């Protein structure tokens, strides 16, 4: 984050090379996302409850990138010199009003580029994480239009039904196809 003259915070994204190494360049998040978005650092996180259900969210209608689309629990961008783990905790708190625990990486080197959606291209070096909830969600309406907890098999069926559509985010559908069952399994098991 940086502060501008009127003391309002501006979130910065970090440009990276094809290996996820920062180039030393940053840009304001909203300005950086456009029809020719450059590769930048990001993350996706899938949060599970104690029953093994996944939290899915519908992006707020006022968001610049993929508004009104259903997706995984939380996505975002690490700031300059911020770890992915810190960025995930920060965004989970800001977007979802919740705390998380048991964070582990599912896809450490995931990269994707979308076709334009409402004129915006996403192009991210985006490690994918799994986590468990440690508090209930209380979403920020500026970020999250709606949310629900669903069973994993139901979630996967929704994604399959939307193949080629835009009811669910491109990255969510693409990431889940690559998930490694041996890591996912421990998050799907109910906790007592």
PEWO-V267909 format. One record per residue. N is the residue number from 1. OMEGA is omega in whole degrees, 0 to 359 (* if undefined). Layout:
n=N omega=OMEGA
n=N omega=OMEGA
This chain:
n=1 omega=172
n=2 omega=177
n=3 omega=175
n=4 omega=187
n=5 omega=182
n=6 omega=175
n=7 omega=176
n=8 omega=183
n=9 omega=178
n=10 omega=179
n=11 omega=179
n=12 omega=169
n=13 omega=183
n=14 omega=176
n=15 omega=181
n=16 omega=173
n=17 omega=185
n=18 omega=176
n=19 omega=180
n=20 omega=181
n=21 omega=180
n=22 omega=179
n=23 omega=185
n=24 omega=180
n=25 omega=175
n=26 omega=176
n=27 omega=173
n=28 omega=186
n=29 omega=184
n=30 omega=178
n=31 omega=185
n=32 omega=180
n=33 omega=184
n=34 omega=183
n=35 omega=178
n=36 omega=181
n=37 omega=177
n=38 omega=179
n=39 omega=182
n=40 omega=182
n=41 omega=179
n=42 omega=172
n=43 omega=167
n=44 omega=179
n=45 omega=178
n=46 omega=185
n=47 omega=181
n=48 omega=175
n=49 omega=182
n=50 omega=177
n=51 omega=181
n=52 omega=177
n=53 omega=179
n=54 omega=175
n=55 omega=175
n=56 omega=184
n=57 omega=172
n=58 omega=183
n=59 omega=181
n=60 omega=182
n=61 omega=180
n=62 omega=181
n=63 omega=181
n=64 omega=186
n=65 omega=176
n=66 omega=179
n=67 omega=174
n=68 omega=183
n=69 omega=175
n=70 omega=182
n=71 omega=177
n=72 omega=191
n=73 omega=184
n=74 omega=177
n=75 omega=177
n=76 omega=186
n=77 omega=171
n=78 omega=176
n=79 omega=177
n=80 omega=178
n=81 omega=178
n=82 omega=178
n=83 omega=176
n=84 omega=181
n=85 omega=178
n=86 omega=180
n=87 omega=179
n=88 omega=179
n=89 omega=180
n=90 omega=182
n=91 omega=176
n=92 omega=178
n=93 omega=183
n=94 omega=184
n=95 omega=190
n=96 omega=182
n=97 omega=184
n=98 omega=175
n=99 omega=180
n=100 omega=178
n=101 omega=176
n=102 omega=181
n=103 omega=174
n=104 omega=183
n=105 omega=179
n=106 omega=182
n=107 omega=187
n=108 omega=186
n=109 omega=183
n=110 omega=177
n=111 omega=176
n=112 omega=174
n=113 omega=182
n=114 omega=165
n=115 omega=182
n=116 omega=173
n=117 omega=188
n=118 omega=177
n=119 omega=183
n=120 omega=174
n=121 omega=171
n=122 omega=179
n=123 omega=191
n=124 omega=163
n=125 omega=201
n=126 omega=174
n=127 omega=183
n=128 omega=184
n=129 omega=170
n=130 omega=179
n=131 omega=173
n=132 omega=176
n=133 omega=169
n=134 omega=170
n=135 omega=180
n=136 omega=178
n=137 omega=173
n=138 omega=193
n=139 omega=173
n=140 omega=184
n=141 omega=177
n=142 omega=182
n=143 omega=189
n=144 omega=178
n=145 omega=182
n=146 omega=175
n=147 omega=174
n=148 omega=173
n=149 omega=179
n=150 omega=176
n=151 omega=183
n=152 omega=182
n=153 omega=177
n=154 omega=177
n=155 omega=180
n=156 omega=178
n=157 omega=176
n=158 omega=181
n=159 omega=180
n=160 omega=179
n=161 omega=183
n=162 omega=181
n=163 omega=182
n=164 omega=179
n=165 omega=180
n=166 omega=173
n=167 omega=176
n=168 omega=184
n=169 omega=177
n=170 omega=186
n=171 omega=180
n=172 omega=180
n=173 omega=182
n=174 omega=181
n=175 omega=185
n=176 omega=176
n=177 omega=185
n=178 omega=184
n=179 omega=179
n=180 omega=185
n=181 omega=183
n=182 omega=177
n=183 omega=182
n=184 omega=187
n=185 omega=184
n=186 omega=179
n=187 omega=181
n=188 omega=181
n=189 omega=178
n=190 omega=178
n=191 omega=178
n=192 omega=*
